[in-house]
Amino acid sequence: EGSMVNLDVTGPGSTLALCLMYLKTNEAEVAARLSIPDTQFAIDFVRPDFILLRVTARNLIMWDSILPTSQWIDDQLPPLLKNALD
């Protein structure tokens, strides 16, 4: 790999480390860094397991905003995917 960084190897670990560092802190600025791509073009370049990890990490950081409702679960989907499911 030389001087190139393999994001498939480093991405999940760094996402998990960020999640654990800010676990339950409700730091919106940190959680915003873990947003899901909002265009079809951008979403094609992110592996599905990385998207799941980002969503999980974002919500573990924003712990107090988790609600036990189906509406909250639907709100976790980006509008691009929500429209595809309708």
DRENNUBA-17609 format. One record per residue (C-alpha): residue number from 1; chain; x, y, z. Coordinates in steps of 0.5 Angstrom, whole numbers, plus 500, padded with zeros to 3 digits. Each point is the difference from the previous one (the first is absolute). Layout:
N
<guza><i>NUM</i><ch>A</ch><px>X</px><py>Y</py><pz>Z</pz></guza>
...
% end
This chain:
86
<guza><i>1</i><ch>A</ch><px>500</px><py>500</py><pz>500</pz></guza>
<guza><i>2</i><ch>A</ch><px>506</px><py>505</py><pz>501</pz></guza>
<guza><i>3</i><ch>A</ch><px>498</px><py>507</py><pz>502</pz></guza>
<guza><i>4</i><ch>A</ch><px>493</px><py>499</py><pz>498</pz></guza>
<guza><i>5</i><ch>A</ch><px>495</px><py>499</py><pz>506</pz></guza>
<guza><i>6</i><ch>A</ch><px>495</px><py>494</py><pz>499</pz></guza>
<guza><i>7</i><ch>A</ch><px>493</px><py>503</py><pz>503</pz></guza>
<guza><i>8</i><ch>A</ch><px>497</px><py>493</py><pz>500</pz></guza>
<guza><i>9</i><ch>A</ch><px>505</px><py>498</py><pz>505</pz></guza>
<guza><i>10</i><ch>A</ch><px>500</px><py>507</py><pz>504</pz></guza>
<guza><i>11</i><ch>A</ch><px>493</px><py>502</py><pz>500</pz></guza>
<guza><i>12</i><ch>A</ch><px>497</px><py>495</py><pz>504</pz></guza>
<guza><i>13</i><ch>A</ch><px>505</px><py>501</py><pz>506</pz></guza>
<guza><i>14</i><ch>A</ch><px>500</px><py>507</py><pz>500</pz></guza>
<guza><i>15</i><ch>A</ch><px>492</px><py>501</py><pz>500</pz></guza>
<guza><i>16</i><ch>A</ch><px>500</px><py>495</py><pz>506</pz></guza>
<guza><i>17</i><ch>A</ch><px>505</px><py>504</py><pz>503</pz></guza>
<guza><i>18</i><ch>A</ch><px>497</px><py>507</py><pz>499</pz></guza>
<guza><i>19</i><ch>A</ch><px>493</px><py>496</py><pz>503</pz></guza>
<guza><i>20</i><ch>A</ch><px>504</px><py>498</py><pz>506</pz></guza>
<guza><i>21</i><ch>A</ch><px>503</px><py>506</py><pz>501</pz></guza>
<guza><i>22</i><ch>A</ch><px>494</px><py>504</py><pz>500</pz></guza>
<guza><i>23</i><ch>A</ch><px>495</px><py>495</py><pz>502</pz></guza>
<guza><i>24</i><ch>A</ch><px>493</px><py>503</py><pz>503</pz></guza>
<guza><i>25</i><ch>A</ch><px>503</px><py>507</py><pz>500</pz></guza>
<guza><i>26</i><ch>A</ch><px>495</px><py>503</py><pz>496</pz></guza>
<guza><i>27</i><ch>A</ch><px>505</px><py>504</py><pz>496</pz></guza>
<guza><i>28</i><ch>A</ch><px>497</px><py>502</py><pz>494</pz></guza>
<guza><i>29</i><ch>A</ch><px>506</px><py>502</py><pz>496</pz></guza>
<guza><i>30</i><ch>A</ch><px>503</px><py>493</py><pz>501</pz></guza>
<guza><i>31</i><ch>A</ch><px>494</px><py>497</py><pz>498</pz></guza>
<guza><i>32</i><ch>A</ch><px>499</px><py>504</py><pz>493</pz></guza>
<guza><i>33</i><ch>A</ch><px>507</px><py>497</py><pz>498</pz></guza>
<guza><i>34</i><ch>A</ch><px>497</px><py>494</py><pz>500</pz></guza>
<guza><i>35</i><ch>A</ch><px>494</px><py>502</py><pz>495</pz></guza>
<guza><i>36</i><ch>A</ch><px>498</px><py>495</py><pz>494</pz></guza>
<guza><i>37</i><ch>A</ch><px>501</px><py>502</py><pz>493</pz></guza>
<guza><i>38</i><ch>A</ch><px>494</px><py>504</py><pz>497</pz></guza>
<guza><i>39</i><ch>A</ch><px>501</px><py>499</py><pz>493</pz></guza>
<guza><i>40</i><ch>A</ch><px>499</px><py>493</py><pz>496</pz></guza>
<guza><i>41</i><ch>A</ch><px>507</px><py>502</py><pz>497</pz></guza>
<guza><i>42</i><ch>A</ch><px>503</px><py>500</py><pz>507</pz></guza>
<guza><i>43</i><ch>A</ch><px>496</px><py>494</py><pz>503</pz></guza>
<guza><i>44</i><ch>A</ch><px>503</px><py>496</py><pz>494</pz></guza>
<guza><i>45</i><ch>A</ch><px>507</px><py>501</py><pz>503</pz></guza>
<guza><i>46</i><ch>A</ch><px>499</px><py>498</py><pz>507</pz></guza>
<guza><i>47</i><ch>A</ch><px>499</px><py>493</py><pz>502</pz></guza>
<guza><i>48</i><ch>A</ch><px>494</px><py>498</py><pz>504</pz></guza>
<guza><i>49</i><ch>A</ch><px>503</px><py>497</py><pz>506</pz></guza>
<guza><i>50</i><ch>A</ch><px>504</px><py>507</py><pz>501</pz></guza>
<guza><i>51</i><ch>A</ch><px>493</px><py>504</py><pz>499</pz></guza>
<guza><i>52</i><ch>A</ch><px>497</px><py>495</py><pz>506</pz></guza>
<guza><i>53</i><ch>A</ch><px>506</px><py>501</py><pz>504</pz></guza>
<guza><i>54</i><ch>A</ch><px>499</px><py>508</py><pz>499</pz></guza>
<guza><i>55</i><ch>A</ch><px>493</px><py>500</py><pz>502</pz></guza>
<guza><i>56</i><ch>A</ch><px>501</px><py>496</py><pz>506</pz></guza>
<guza><i>57</i><ch>A</ch><px>506</px><py>504</py><pz>502</pz></guza>
<guza><i>58</i><ch>A</ch><px>496</px><py>507</py><pz>499</pz></guza>
<guza><i>59</i><ch>A</ch><px>495</px><py>497</py><pz>504</pz></guza>
<guza><i>60</i><ch>A</ch><px>504</px><py>497</py><pz>506</pz></guza>
<guza><i>61</i><ch>A</ch><px>503</px><py>507</py><pz>500</pz></guza>
<guza><i>62</i><ch>A</ch><px>493</px><py>504</py><pz>500</pz></guza>
<guza><i>63</i><ch>A</ch><px>498</px><py>495</py><pz>505</pz></guza>
<guza><i>64</i><ch>A</ch><px>494</px><py>505</py><pz>503</pz></guza>
<guza><i>65</i><ch>A</ch><px>497</px><py>501</py><pz>493</pz></guza>
<guza><i>66</i><ch>A</ch><px>498</px><py>492</py><pz>500</pz></guza>
<guza><i>67</i><ch>A</ch><px>493</px><py>499</py><pz>500</pz></guza>
<guza><i>68</i><ch>A</ch><px>496</px><py>493</py><pz>500</pz></guza>
<guza><i>69</i><ch>A</ch><px>496</px><py>502</py><pz>494</pz></guza>
<guza><i>70</i><ch>A</ch><px>499</px><py>498</py><pz>493</pz></guza>
<guza><i>71</i><ch>A</ch><px>500</px><py>507</py><pz>498</pz></guza>
<guza><i>72</i><ch>A</ch><px>507</px><py>501</py><pz>503</pz></guza>
<guza><i>73</i><ch>A</ch><px>503</px><py>493</py><pz>496</pz></guza>
<guza><i>74</i><ch>A</ch><px>497</px><py>503</py><pz>494</pz></guza>
<guza><i>75</i><ch>A</ch><px>504</px><py>507</py><pz>501</pz></guza>
<guza><i>76</i><ch>A</ch><px>506</px><py>496</py><pz>500</pz></guza>
<guza><i>77</i><ch>A</ch><px>500</px><py>499</py><pz>493</pz></guza>
<guza><i>78</i><ch>A</ch><px>502</px><py>505</py><pz>495</pz></guza>
<guza><i>79</i><ch>A</ch><px>495</px><py>504</py><pz>495</pz></guza>
<guza><i>80</i><ch>A</ch><px>503</px><py>496</py><pz>494</pz></guza>
<guza><i>81</i><ch>A</ch><px>498</px><py>493</py><pz>503</pz></guza>
<guza><i>82</i><ch>A</ch><px>494</px><py>502</py><pz>503</pz></guza>
<guza><i>83</i><ch>A</ch><px>497</px><py>502</py><pz>494</pz></guza>
<guza><i>84</i><ch>A</ch><px>502</px><py>494</py><pz>496</pz></guza>
<guza><i>85</i><ch>A</ch><px>496</px><py>496</py><pz>506</pz></guza>
<guza><i>86</i><ch>A</ch><px>494</px><py>504</py><pz>499</pz></guza>
% end
